[in-house]
Amino acid sequence: MSEPVEEPTHQTYMWVVAHPDDLEFSSAGTVARFAKEGKRIVLIQVTSGDRGTQDRTFTPEVLSAAREEEEHEAARRLGIAEVVYLREPDGAVVADLALRERITKMIRTHRPDVIVTHDPFRPYALHPDHRAVGTATHDAVYPTARDHLCFPDHLASGLEPHRTAEIWYFGTESPDIHIDITDTFEDKIHALKAHKTQVGDGEGMADRLRGFSTELAKDQPFELAEAFKVTKMRT
């Protein structure tokens, strides 16, 4: 049985996700809990989800604007301090050096204690953007963001290297931390309902997610959970 990690020195958490609603489906209960505890939450939104629809009336430009607006509202409902859009192309994210540099810049700007992202090592993960964002974020944390000779032009703009203490991966098959979201589950559902282009009226969503969260908490001393794989960084 794993227990939630309580680290009083961890005050800034930065989520790096591929699409609007990835944070909410994977982690919104955790975000709401941490925000209520006074922790600072920053969201780095790599794409604006400009291809994520079956509705043929949308253009990519209209859809991306709608999804950014939805994400801002969801973030407001969760108490997220800041949302940054990198506006990489939806469905075509590549874990190359250019993306790693952009994420490194976000790490050095916001200086998170913990970074939370997609598990890029999960077998048979289907969405290429999820794999790419998880990989680029993983590669940006160590040693790239830590060492000043990596992207040294950042120094000229006042961005110093930064050591992140931990990476948490969501969507993992081997979690080792379970966060109690029993008291913030309704916050998760409220935030997800902001994503109208994706969930519509949300009919049946709460029941499905409650079942999933109950399953994640089955060996825990609480009712509902979100789960992550944690990697602690070397100093």
PECORFEN-V905755 format. One line per field, one symbol per residue. ss: DSSP state (a for helix, b for strand, c for the rest). psi: psi as a letter, one per 40 degrees, with the letter a starting at -180 (. if undefined). burial: I if it has 24 or more other ideal C-beta (glycine too) atoms within 12 Angstrom, else O. A space follows every 10 residues. Layout:
ss = ???
psi = ???
burial = ???
//
This chain:
ss = cccccccccc cbbbbbbccc caaaaaaaaa aaaaaacccb bbbbbbbccc ccccccccca aaaaaaaaaa aaaaaaaacc cbbbbbbbcc ccccccaaaa aaaaaaaaaa cccbbbbbcc cccccccaaa aaaaaaaaaa aaaacccccc ccaaaacccc cccccbbbbb ccccccbbbb ccccaaaaaa aacccaaaac ccccaaaaaa aaaaaacccc ccccbbbbbb bbccc
psi = hiihhhhdeh dhhhhhidih edddddeddd ddddddeeih hhhhhdiefe egieheeiid dddddddddd dddddddefh dihhhefihh efhhgadddd ddddddddde fidhhhiihe ehhfhdhddd dddddddddd dhedddhdeh geedddeehi ihhhdihhhi fiegiehhhh fdeedddddd ddedgdedeb eehedddddd ddddddedei fidiiiiihh hhii.
burial = OOOIIOOOOI OIIIIIIIII IIIIIIIIII IIIIIOOOII IIIIIIIIII IIIOOOOOOO OOIIOIIIOI IIIIIOIIII IIIIIIIIOI OOIOIOOOII IIIIIIIIII IIIIIIIIII OOOOOOIIII IIIIIIIIII IIOIIIOOOI IOOIOOOOOO IIIIIIIIII IIOOIOIIII IIOIIOIIII IIIIIOIIIO OOOOIOOOIO OIIOOIIOOI OIOIIIIIII IOIOO
//
